[in-house]
Amino acid sequence: MLDKIKAAEEFLKSLEEPSVTMDMMLDRIDVHMLYVIHNYAELISKVKNRTNIEEKDIITCAMIIGYLLKTHLDRYELEQSMQTNNIN
């Protein structure tokens, strides 16, 4: 478990370099999905203006939501792949 934590910390540290983040984002995320994420971020920013939630908490929630979205899409793609394989 400690190796996984260290790997996560190193990964997040690497994202501090904008070019690394941009390259990774363009390599791993479909442009349409970036649009969906951008729109959702706009909703989050509107909520922040109506609450007294700290910025750190919003960022934490956004990262968790991103993680949940990624695992949801991985499962969706797996289910789609399994359905396609079952049809053949």
Buried (B, 14 or more C-beta within 10 A) or exposed (E): EEEEEEEEEEEEEEEEEEEEEEEEEEEEBEEEEEEEBEEBEEEBEEEBEEEEEEEEEBEEEBEEBEEEBEEEEEEEEEEEEEEEEEEE
